[in-house]
C-alpha cells in the first residue's frame, strides 16, 4: 500500500506534537523524517492515511477535500493518543487550510500537550517543478502520490499562510520557519510559558533542523521531494 502511515517511535516523557505546514513539494516529509529520526518521534503520514481510507487510491484523490478532512481527523487522533502515552508524535501534512490547523490547536489546548510547528516553504518555482518531476519518476508511495502540478496549484490556491498569532496561548508552542530553497532556518519563535523542559525540546528541535539544513546545503542527504 506504499508508505506506512506511521514509523516506530521511541519512548519520550514529554507530551509533544510536531506538525508541518507547507505547500506541495516543499520538502516537508524529508525534513520531518530527519526530525523524527533524531527525536524519536512517531511519524504520522496524512497521505498514508488517505491511501488507507480509499480503495484504489490514485493521484487525483489528493484533490478530494472531503477525503483530506477524514485523513486529518485520523492523523490528529493518532497523534494525541501517541503523545498522551509519552511518545512524541509528528504529523506530516500540508495543513494548508486554517480550519484544519484549528482542529489541532483545539486538541492541544484541551489536553495540555505541547506543540511545535514546522512551516516549510520554497518560493523557487523551478525547484518545485523539479521535485514534482522526481516524484513522477519515483515508485508510487504515499510520499510521491502528490506528483502533479495540478496538485501543486490546488494546494497553493487554498493555502492560508500560518502566523505565530494563530497558535494557542494556553500551552507551550514553538514555531519554526524553514526555507527549503536556501536550506536555512529563517526564524524561530518559542513560547515556553515557563516550561523549562519544553525550552530544551525546542532547542533540540532547532539544532536538529539546523543540522539537517546544513546537510542539504552540502548535498549530503537525499534531495527534498
C-alpha positions as CSV (number, residue, x, y, z in Angstrom):
1,X,0.0,0.0,0.0
2,X,3.0,2.3,-0.2
3,X,4.5,4.2,2.7
4,X,3.3,3.2,6.2
5,X,1.1,5.7,7.9
6,X,3.5,5.5,10.9
7,X,7.1,4.6,11.7
8,X,8.4,3.4,15.0
9,X,8.7,6.0,17.8
10,X,10.7,5.8,20.9
11,X,9.5,6.5,24.5
12,X,9.6,10.1,25.4
13,X,8.5,11.5,28.7
14,X,7.4,14.8,27.1
15,X,3.9,15.2,25.7
16,X,4.7,16.8,22.3
17,X,3.1,17.0,18.9
18,X,5.0,18.3,15.9
19,X,3.1,19.4,12.8
20,X,4.3,20.5,9.4
21,X,2.6,23.3,7.3
22,X,3.5,23.9,3.7
23,X,2.6,23.7,0.1
24,X,3.2,20.6,-2.1
25,X,6.8,19.6,-2.9
26,X,8.5,22.0,-0.4
27,X,10.3,19.2,1.4
28,X,8.0,18.7,4.4
29,X,8.4,14.9,4.5
30,X,12.2,14.9,4.0
31,X,12.5,17.5,6.9
32,X,10.2,15.7,9.2
33,X,11.8,12.3,8.6
34,X,15.1,13.7,9.9
35,X,13.3,15.3,12.9
36,X,11.6,12.0,13.8
37,X,14.8,10.0,13.5
38,X,16.7,12.4,15.8
39,X,14.0,13.0,18.4
40,X,12.4,9.5,18.4
41,X,9.0,10.8,17.3
42,X,6.3,8.8,15.7
43,X,5.9,9.8,12.0
44,X,2.2,10.0,11.1
45,X,1.6,10.5,7.3
46,X,-1.7,12.2,6.4
47,X,-1.1,11.0,2.8
48,X,-0.7,7.4,4.1
49,X,-4.0,7.6,5.9
50,X,-5.7,8.9,2.8
51,X,-4.3,6.0,0.9
52,X,-5.6,3.6,3.6
53,X,-9.1,5.1,3.5
54,X,-9.6,5.0,-0.2
55,X,-9.7,1.8,-2.3
56,X,-7.6,2.0,-5.5
57,X,-6.2,5.3,-4.3
58,X,-4.6,7.4,-7.1
59,X,-3.0,10.8,-7.5
60,X,-6.3,12.6,-8.3
61,X,-7.6,11.6,-4.9
62,X,-5.2,14.2,-3.5
63,X,-7.7,16.8,-4.8
64,X,-10.6,15.3,-2.7
65,X,-11.0,17.8,0.2
66,X,-13.6,15.5,1.9
67,X,-11.1,12.7,2.0
68,X,-8.5,15.1,3.3
69,X,-10.8,16.1,6.2
70,X,-11.1,12.4,7.2
71,X,-7.4,11.8,7.0
72,X,-6.6,14.9,9.0
73,X,-9.1,13.9,11.7
74,X,-7.4,10.5,11.8
75,X,-3.9,11.9,11.9
76,X,-4.8,14.2,14.8
77,X,-6.5,11.4,16.8
78,X,-3.4,9.2,16.3
79,X,-1.0,12.0,17.3
80,X,-2.9,12.8,20.5
81,X,-3.2,9.2,21.6
82,X,0.5,8.7,21.0
83,X,1.6,12.0,22.7
84,X,-0.7,11.2,25.7
85,X,1.2,7.9,26.2
86,X,4.5,9.7,26.4
87,X,5.8,9.3,22.8
88,X,6.4,12.4,20.7
89,X,4.2,12.4,17.6
90,X,4.8,14.2,14.3
91,X,2.0,14.8,11.7
92,X,3.3,15.0,8.1
93,X,0.7,17.1,6.2
94,X,0.3,20.4,4.4
95,X,-2.2,21.9,6.9
96,X,-2.8,24.4,4.2
97,X,-6.3,25.3,5.5
98,X,-6.6,27.2,8.8
99,X,-9.7,25.4,9.9
100,X,-7.7,22.1,10.0
101,X,-4.9,23.7,11.9
102,X,-7.5,24.9,14.4
103,X,-8.7,21.3,14.9
104,X,-5.2,20.5,16.1
105,X,-4.9,23.7,18.2
106,X,-8.2,22.9,20.0
107,X,-7.0,19.4,20.8
108,X,-3.7,20.8,22.1
109,X,-5.5,23.3,24.4
110,X,-7.8,20.7,25.8
111,X,-5.1,18.1,26.6
112,X,-2.2,20.4,27.6
113,X,0.1,18.8,25.0
114,X,3.0,20.9,23.8
115,X,3.1,21.9,20.1
116,X,5.9,22.5,17.6
117,X,5.1,23.9,14.1
118,X,7.4,23.5,11.1
119,X,6.4,25.9,8.4
120,X,8.3,24.7,5.4
121,X,8.3,26.9,2.3
122,X,10.1,27.2,-1.1
123,X,9.5,30.2,-3.3
124,X,11.5,28.8,-6.2
125,X,9.1,27.5,-8.9
126,X,12.0,25.8,-10.7
127,X,12.7,23.7,-7.7
128,X,9.1,22.8,-7.2
129,X,8.8,21.7,-10.8
130,X,12.0,19.6,-10.4
131,X,10.7,17.9,-7.3
132,X,7.4,17.0,-8.9
133,X,9.3,15.5,-11.9
134,X,11.4,13.5,-9.4
135,X,8.2,12.2,-7.8
136,X,6.8,11.2,-11.1
137,X,9.9,9.1,-11.8
138,X,9.9,7.5,-8.3
139,X,8.0,4.4,-7.2
140,X,4.4,5.2,-6.2
141,X,4.1,5.6,-2.4
142,X,2.2,7.9,-0.1
143,X,5.2,10.2,-0.2
144,X,5.1,10.5,-4.0
145,X,1.3,10.4,-4.7
146,X,1.1,14.2,-4.9
147,X,3.1,14.1,-8.1
148,X,1.4,16.6,-10.4
149,X,1.4,20.3,-11.0
150,X,-2.4,20.2,-10.7
151,X,-2.0,19.2,-7.0
152,X,0.6,21.9,-6.5
153,X,-1.8,24.5,-7.9
154,X,-4.7,23.1,-5.9
155,X,-2.9,23.4,-2.6
156,X,-1.4,26.8,-3.5
157,X,-4.8,28.2,-4.4
158,X,-6.2,27.5,-1.0
159,X,-3.1,28.0,1.1
160,X,-3.6,30.1,4.2
161,X,-0.2,31.3,5.4
162,X,0.3,30.5,9.0
163,X,1.0,33.2,11.6
164,X,2.5,32.8,15.1
165,X,-0.5,34.7,16.5
166,X,-2.8,31.8,15.5
167,X,-1.1,29.3,17.9
168,X,-2.9,28.5,21.1
169,X,-1.6,30.6,24.0
170,X,-2.6,28.1,26.7
171,X,0.2,25.7,26.1
172,X,3.9,25.9,25.2
173,X,4.5,26.3,21.5
174,X,7.4,26.7,19.1
175,X,7.2,28.0,15.5
176,X,10.0,27.3,13.0
177,X,10.2,29.0,9.6
178,X,12.1,26.5,7.4
179,X,13.3,27.8,4.0
180,X,13.8,24.7,1.8
181,X,15.0,26.7,-1.2
182,X,18.1,28.2,0.5
183,X,18.0,25.5,3.2
184,X,18.2,27.8,6.1
185,X,16.2,28.2,9.3
186,X,14.8,31.7,8.8
187,X,13.0,32.3,12.1
188,X,12.2,30.7,15.5
189,X,9.6,31.7,18.0
190,X,9.3,29.9,21.3
191,X,6.6,30.5,23.9
192,X,7.6,28.1,26.7
193,X,5.2,29.5,29.3
194,X,7.9,28.9,31.9
195,X,8.2,25.2,30.9
196,X,12.0,24.6,31.1
197,X,11.7,21.1,29.6
198,X,9.9,22.4,26.6
199,X,12.5,25.0,26.0
200,X,15.1,22.2,26.0
201,X,13.0,20.3,23.5
202,X,12.7,23.4,21.3
203,X,16.4,23.9,21.4
204,X,16.9,20.2,20.4
205,X,14.5,20.6,17.5
206,X,16.2,23.8,16.4
207,X,19.6,22.1,16.4
208,X,18.2,19.1,14.5
209,X,16.7,21.3,11.8
210,X,19.9,23.3,11.5
211,X,22.0,20.2,11.1
212,X,19.5,18.8,8.5
213,X,19.5,22.0,6.5
214,X,23.3,22.2,6.6
215,X,23.5,18.7,5.3
216,X,21.1,19.7,2.5
217,X,23.3,22.6,1.5
218,X,26.2,20.3,1.4
219,X,24.3,17.7,-0.7
220,X,24.8,15.0,2.0
221,X,21.2,13.9,2.3
222,X,18.7,12.9,-0.3
223,X,17.1,15.8,-2.2
224,X,13.8,17.0,-0.9
225,X,10.9,15.7,-2.8
